[in-house]
Amino acid sequence: MSKKELKLGAFFMLPGHHVVAWRHPEAKAEHVLDFDFIKEQAMTAERGKFDMVFLADVLNAGATTSGFDQQCSVSFEPFTFLSSLAAVTKNIGLVGTVSTTYTEPFNVARQFASLDHLSKGRAGWNVVTSTGEETAHNFGQKETKHAERYERAEEFVDVAKKLWDSWEDDAICFNKETGQFADASKVHTINYEGKWLSVGGPLNIARPVQGHPVVVQAGSSEAGKELAAETAEVVFAAWQTLEDAQKFYRDLKGRMAKYGRNPDELKIMPGVYPIVGRTEEEAQLKRQQLLDLIPEAAGVARLSAQLGFDLSGYPVDGPLPELPNIEEVNGFKSRFQLVKEIADRENLTIRQLYQRIAGARGHREIIGTPEQIADQLQEWFENEAADGFNIMPPVFPTGLNDFVDLVIPELQKRGIFRTEYTGSTLRENLGLARPVNQFSKESVESK
Amino acid sequence: MSKKELKLGAFFMLPGHHVVAWRHPEAKAEHVLDFDFIKEQAMTAERGKFDMVFLADVLNAGATTSGFDQQCSVSFEPFTFLSSLAAVTKNIGLVGTVSTTYTEPFNVARQFASLDHLSKGRAGWNVVTSTGEETAHNFGQKETKHAERYERAEEFVDVAKKLWDSWEDDAICFNKETGQFADASKVHTINYEGKWLSVGGPLNIARPVQGHPVVVQAGSSEAGKELAAETAEVVFAAWQTLEDAQKFYRDLKGRMAKYGRNPDELKIMPGVYPIVGRTEEEAQLKRQQLLDLIPEAAGVARLSAQLGFDLSGYPVDGPLPELPNIEEVNGFKSRFQLVKEIADRENLTIRQLYQRIAGARGHREIIGTPEQIADQLQEWFENEAADGFNIMPPVFPTGLNDFVDLVIPELQKRGIFRTEYTGSTLRENLGLARPVNQFSKESVESK
């Protein structure tokens, strides 16, 4: 590779990222939970040579939030969704969001290992923690504190890596003559005893093709940044301005040295919500069409969710009320801060603010011709603000088609994006090394 | 359908059901965790018009059992495995074994619902509980008692059904004009509060295509039979003789009336381990080849596991030692009893006994020509011993190919097995009704 190339994720959210994408003329009810439709989208993303399909996730229907009935709150579960796509794609990575708060590490490590084998090395795990009372109640629990969730998450990722390593790469000998299937000295119990987790092991599946599935994170709170610097290989982030993105990029990469890691071992990929037109006018028209879809209640509900503060009683054409201090927020701290900054900086009303964040959910909206969009992506990519982007089409299939058919060729023409897949695993395509097994003789001796 | 047809499951265990199938000349190391291989097997089963692929599961590698290194103890995880197969098949059902002991009902109900949507109505759940210290240790727990596991299982299935029903079939209105995505009055919290489980709901996915995925069970202990009579739609069982199978069949179907159920609402499908030859001699030769593969230690370990009693210290060509009373067994009670009965009835040594159960793991072995095998299946089917069978090929791919190419045509010729799929869902193919939603107005008013 002569020139550095950016990395791209295709962020799947059906029928689209716009808050009421389902109201768009193109959206169809039968697309919401249809395998044939997601298969077509995954094949489009693979045709565009995306590094990965990325699937977000939550563990509740949002039934307790206002505006519930106006939003699409049903979706596929990540492991089942990505495994079905593994069967009908060849090269694209498959990244699923899975919470560490209400799951068991043995089950999660095993499901990712299984997905990695099924896909021949294309699995990735977006590690998240789960917030909110509705979610807690779905698991018979009370909501846990931010710090506790992160402690458990850190242990959880540690346990998962040990379980993936519990079978060394050459543990299966398959010696028919001697009758030895496995070399038991290369299969390890992990006997993990942490503050939150206790796990024996070994796992009941061979080490993943990639060693470990690619570990992805999105949190950009202090605790989130430390965890990412220590363990993440890809970070999704939400930034509106080049300066903020650069600051985050330097901050995060700067924290890695103390964990013995090189900055290249982590790819930062901010979210981008592109509205592509063949002309500027067409792009602006598409944008207006999207804004006009938003019912007031849904817009206010979305903004309230982003802030963790119920705005439903306030005049929609007035300013934001006084908000709690960030230290008191027990939800998405970084998302709260980001939205509040936009409001303060641009002096927006509640309506203007929800229109501003409704589609992209706090991510960066880029509107224009393929060249204009490529310019903006290139600017961030070449100025230490991003190693790539997670593309969030407003509406499927058109938003994805537009990006693949119009923007990707422009990026390829500029030599900053691949024209063919070069690796056979997600890890190889991202330029990430295959982890050494922590239990192997070589690894233990070097300690 | 003029004549009653039997139901068939294809029990996938790779590389085969024989205890050391991996040593068979046909078995290949690369088949153990290879998607292309399982895809080929699923397509073969679908070509044979099987009702379902069935996948067993355990939550441990068996690393603490003797003979561990001689057995294939790595395999795909059920949800990922079945979802990948959903993408490459059209008609065959996809039944996964999932434990209720170390999982959360919200996650499991959701994954089955997602699989059911992805496969357009072909999901089934073999409900099991998990035993053993190695498994408990993988989840930071001590082993639980048989009765407690069943209590939790009963609550778990109840919760899952409520979660599947939490979205009524017509809850999604997708009214673009009014902006109403869902009718909130048709989306229900379940607020379940049991002895073991507490779950709020609703689920974050629409009601499964089948209403509920098909509920399958295997337990044949007293507690298992009661649970099956109340909730199961398919029961897998292990019986050696027509008399025992008939007794079980009558017993189980007789228990259904007190739960307001009709005997037809439950299909009993015993396991069958077929060794098919074009001649009797060929079949016997295949059988001997399989027996010769078993290393002594692996055979004794398998038998010990079946009995929950370590036989490794006893002379292998001597009789079984005195075994504990069945009331003291905290594992697979029914399997223990079955094996003990074979030993007592036929006066077998430990070696003879492990050779007898090694392949079929306590299920019924049928050896012979396609006609002979069809005769035996038909006898059970027509004499109230079975509604169908779960076929356990000794080695893949040949064992499955033999059954599909030689035995299925014989069953079809006799008019007791389908020549084409008639339903579009697993439920329809099995002849099971789609459950009424317990929260729908019609359902509530009839109470």
HADDOCK unambig.tbl for C-alpha pairs under 7 A between the chains (distance, minus, plus):
assign (segid A and resid 23 and name CA) (segid B and resid 176 and name CA) 4.89 0.50 0.50
assign (segid A and resid 23 and name CA) (segid B and resid 179 and name CA) 6.92 0.50 0.50
assign (segid A and resid 29 and name CA) (segid B and resid 174 and name CA) 6.23 0.50 0.50
assign (segid A and resid 33 and name CA) (segid B and resid 117 and name CA) 6.50 0.50 0.50
assign (segid A and resid 34 and name CA) (segid B and resid 118 and name CA) 6.61 0.50 0.50
assign (segid A and resid 35 and name CA) (segid B and resid 118 and name CA) 5.15 0.50 0.50
assign (segid A and resid 60 and name CA) (segid B and resid 203 and name CA) 6.68 0.50 0.50
assign (segid A and resid 60 and name CA) (segid B and resid 204 and name CA) 5.64 0.50 0.50
assign (segid A and resid 61 and name CA) (segid B and resid 202 and name CA) 6.39 0.50 0.50
assign (segid A and resid 61 and name CA) (segid B and resid 203 and name CA) 6.11 0.50 0.50
assign (segid A and resid 61 and name CA) (segid B and resid 204 and name CA) 4.26 0.50 0.50
assign (segid A and resid 69 and name CA) (segid B and resid 180 and name CA) 5.92 0.50 0.50
assign (segid A and resid 69 and name CA) (segid B and resid 181 and name CA) 5.58 0.50 0.50
assign (segid A and resid 69 and name CA) (segid B and resid 182 and name CA) 4.76 0.50 0.50
assign (segid A and resid 69 and name CA) (segid B and resid 183 and name CA) 6.28 0.50 0.50
assign (segid A and resid 69 and name CA) (segid B and resid 184 and name CA) 5.73 0.50 0.50
assign (segid A and resid 70 and name CA) (segid B and resid 179 and name CA) 5.88 0.50 0.50
assign (segid A and resid 70 and name CA) (segid B and resid 180 and name CA) 4.86 0.50 0.50
assign (segid A and resid 70 and name CA) (segid B and resid 181 and name CA) 4.89 0.50 0.50
assign (segid A and resid 70 and name CA) (segid B and resid 182 and name CA) 6.66 0.50 0.50
assign (segid A and resid 71 and name CA) (segid B and resid 181 and name CA) 5.86 0.50 0.50
assign (segid A and resid 72 and name CA) (segid B and resid 181 and name CA) 6.31 0.50 0.50
assign (segid A and resid 73 and name CA) (segid B and resid 204 and name CA) 6.22 0.50 0.50
assign (segid A and resid 74 and name CA) (segid B and resid 204 and name CA) 4.91 0.50 0.50
assign (segid A and resid 74 and name CA) (segid B and resid 205 and name CA) 4.24 0.50 0.50
assign (segid A and resid 74 and name CA) (segid B and resid 206 and name CA) 6.06 0.50 0.50
assign (segid A and resid 75 and name CA) (segid B and resid 204 and name CA) 6.71 0.50 0.50
assign (segid A and resid 75 and name CA) (segid B and resid 205 and name CA) 5.45 0.50 0.50
assign (segid A and resid 76 and name CA) (segid B and resid 114 and name CA) 5.32 0.50 0.50
assign (segid A and resid 76 and name CA) (segid B and resid 205 and name CA) 6.82 0.50 0.50
assign (segid A and resid 77 and name CA) (segid B and resid 110 and name CA) 6.77 0.50 0.50
assign (segid A and resid 77 and name CA) (segid B and resid 111 and name CA) 5.98 0.50 0.50
assign (segid A and resid 77 and name CA) (segid B and resid 114 and name CA) 5.83 0.50 0.50
assign (segid A and resid 79 and name CA) (segid B and resid 80 and name CA) 6.09 0.50 0.50
assign (segid A and resid 80 and name CA) (segid B and resid 79 and name CA) 6.08 0.50 0.50
assign (segid A and resid 80 and name CA) (segid B and resid 80 and name CA) 5.65 0.50 0.50
assign (segid A and resid 80 and name CA) (segid B and resid 83 and name CA) 5.27 0.50 0.50
assign (segid A and resid 80 and name CA) (segid B and resid 111 and name CA) 6.64 0.50 0.50
assign (segid A and resid 80 and name CA) (segid B and resid 114 and name CA) 6.54 0.50 0.50
assign (segid A and resid 80 and name CA) (segid B and resid 115 and name CA) 6.07 0.50 0.50
assign (segid A and resid 83 and name CA) (segid B and resid 80 and name CA) 5.25 0.50 0.50
assign (segid A and resid 83 and name CA) (segid B and resid 83 and name CA) 5.50 0.50 0.50
assign (segid A and resid 83 and name CA) (segid B and resid 84 and name CA) 4.86 0.50 0.50
assign (segid A and resid 84 and name CA) (segid B and resid 83 and name CA) 4.85 0.50 0.50
assign (segid A and resid 84 and name CA) (segid B and resid 84 and name CA) 4.19 0.50 0.50
assign (segid A and resid 84 and name CA) (segid B and resid 86 and name CA) 6.54 0.50 0.50
assign (segid A and resid 84 and name CA) (segid B and resid 87 and name CA) 5.23 0.50 0.50
assign (segid A and resid 86 and name CA) (segid B and resid 84 and name CA) 6.53 0.50 0.50
assign (segid A and resid 87 and name CA) (segid B and resid 84 and name CA) 5.21 0.50 0.50
assign (segid A and resid 87 and name CA) (segid B and resid 87 and name CA) 6.16 0.50 0.50
assign (segid A and resid 87 and name CA) (segid B and resid 88 and name CA) 6.94 0.50 0.50
assign (segid A and resid 88 and name CA) (segid B and resid 87 and name CA) 6.92 0.50 0.50
assign (segid A and resid 106 and name CA) (segid B and resid 138 and name CA) 6.42 0.50 0.50
assign (segid A and resid 106 and name CA) (segid B and resid 139 and name CA) 6.95 0.50 0.50
assign (segid A and resid 110 and name CA) (segid B and resid 77 and name CA) 6.77 0.50 0.50
assign (segid A and resid 111 and name CA) (segid B and resid 77 and name CA) 5.99 0.50 0.50
assign (segid A and resid 111 and name CA) (segid B and resid 80 and name CA) 6.65 0.50 0.50
assign (segid A and resid 114 and name CA) (segid B and resid 76 and name CA) 5.33 0.50 0.50
assign (segid A and resid 114 and name CA) (segid B and resid 77 and name CA) 5.82 0.50 0.50
assign (segid A and resid 114 and name CA) (segid B and resid 80 and name CA) 6.54 0.50 0.50
assign (segid A and resid 115 and name CA) (segid B and resid 80 and name CA) 6.07 0.50 0.50
assign (segid A and resid 117 and name CA) (segid B and resid 33 and name CA) 6.48 0.50 0.50
assign (segid A and resid 118 and name CA) (segid B and resid 34 and name CA) 6.61 0.50 0.50
assign (segid A and resid 118 and name CA) (segid B and resid 35 and name CA) 5.17 0.50 0.50
assign (segid A and resid 137 and name CA) (segid B and resid 199 and name CA) 5.98 0.50 0.50
assign (segid A and resid 137 and name CA) (segid B and resid 200 and name CA) 5.20 0.50 0.50
assign (segid A and resid 138 and name CA) (segid B and resid 106 and name CA) 6.44 0.50 0.50
assign (segid A and resid 138 and name CA) (segid B and resid 199 and name CA) 4.59 0.50 0.50
assign (segid A and resid 138 and name CA) (segid B and resid 200 and name CA) 4.67 0.50 0.50
assign (segid A and resid 138 and name CA) (segid B and resid 201 and name CA) 5.62 0.50 0.50
assign (segid A and resid 139 and name CA) (segid B and resid 106 and name CA) 6.95 0.50 0.50
assign (segid A and resid 139 and name CA) (segid B and resid 198 and name CA) 6.75 0.50 0.50
assign (segid A and resid 139 and name CA) (segid B and resid 199 and name CA) 5.68 0.50 0.50
assign (segid A and resid 140 and name CA) (segid B and resid 197 and name CA) 6.77 0.50 0.50
assign (segid A and resid 140 and name CA) (segid B and resid 198 and name CA) 4.47 0.50 0.50
assign (segid A and resid 140 and name CA) (segid B and resid 199 and name CA) 5.35 0.50 0.50
assign (segid A and resid 174 and name CA) (segid B and resid 29 and name CA) 6.24 0.50 0.50
assign (segid A and resid 176 and name CA) (segid B and resid 23 and name CA) 4.88 0.50 0.50
assign (segid A and resid 179 and name CA) (segid B and resid 23 and name CA) 6.91 0.50 0.50
assign (segid A and resid 179 and name CA) (segid B and resid 70 and name CA) 5.86 0.50 0.50
assign (segid A and resid 179 and name CA) (segid B and resid 295 and name CA) 6.95 0.50 0.50
assign (segid A and resid 180 and name CA) (segid B and resid 69 and name CA) 5.89 0.50 0.50
assign (segid A and resid 180 and name CA) (segid B and resid 70 and name CA) 4.86 0.50 0.50
assign (segid A and resid 181 and name CA) (segid B and resid 69 and name CA) 5.57 0.50 0.50
assign (segid A and resid 181 and name CA) (segid B and resid 70 and name CA) 4.90 0.50 0.50
assign (segid A and resid 181 and name CA) (segid B and resid 71 and name CA) 5.88 0.50 0.50
assign (segid A and resid 181 and name CA) (segid B and resid 72 and name CA) 6.32 0.50 0.50
assign (segid A and resid 182 and name CA) (segid B and resid 69 and name CA) 4.77 0.50 0.50
assign (segid A and resid 182 and name CA) (segid B and resid 70 and name CA) 6.69 0.50 0.50
assign (segid A and resid 183 and name CA) (segid B and resid 69 and name CA) 6.28 0.50 0.50
assign (segid A and resid 184 and name CA) (segid B and resid 69 and name CA) 5.76 0.50 0.50
assign (segid A and resid 197 and name CA) (segid B and resid 140 and name CA) 6.80 0.50 0.50
assign (segid A and resid 198 and name CA) (segid B and resid 139 and name CA) 6.74 0.50 0.50
assign (segid A and resid 198 and name CA) (segid B and resid 140 and name CA) 4.47 0.50 0.50
assign (segid A and resid 199 and name CA) (segid B and resid 137 and name CA) 5.98 0.50 0.50
assign (segid A and resid 199 and name CA) (segid B and resid 138 and name CA) 4.59 0.50 0.50
assign (segid A and resid 199 and name CA) (segid B and resid 139 and name CA) 5.67 0.50 0.50
assign (segid A and resid 199 and name CA) (segid B and resid 140 and name CA) 5.35 0.50 0.50
assign (segid A and resid 200 and name CA) (segid B and resid 137 and name CA) 5.18 0.50 0.50
assign (segid A and resid 200 and name CA) (segid B and resid 138 and name CA) 4.66 0.50 0.50
assign (segid A and resid 201 and name CA) (segid B and resid 138 and name CA) 5.60 0.50 0.50
assign (segid A and resid 202 and name CA) (segid B and resid 61 and name CA) 6.39 0.50 0.50
assign (segid A and resid 203 and name CA) (segid B and resid 60 and name CA) 6.67 0.50 0.50
assign (segid A and resid 203 and name CA) (segid B and resid 61 and name CA) 6.11 0.50 0.50
assign (segid A and resid 204 and name CA) (segid B and resid 60 and name CA) 5.64 0.50 0.50
assign (segid A and resid 204 and name CA) (segid B and resid 61 and name CA) 4.25 0.50 0.50
assign (segid A and resid 204 and name CA) (segid B and resid 73 and name CA) 6.20 0.50 0.50
assign (segid A and resid 204 and name CA) (segid B and resid 74 and name CA) 4.91 0.50 0.50
assign (segid A and resid 204 and name CA) (segid B and resid 75 and name CA) 6.70 0.50 0.50
assign (segid A and resid 205 and name CA) (segid B and resid 74 and name CA) 4.24 0.50 0.50
assign (segid A and resid 205 and name CA) (segid B and resid 75 and name CA) 5.45 0.50 0.50
assign (segid A and resid 205 and name CA) (segid B and resid 76 and name CA) 6.82 0.50 0.50
assign (segid A and resid 206 and name CA) (segid B and resid 74 and name CA) 6.06 0.50 0.50
assign (segid A and resid 295 and name CA) (segid B and resid 179 and name CA) 6.90 0.50 0.50
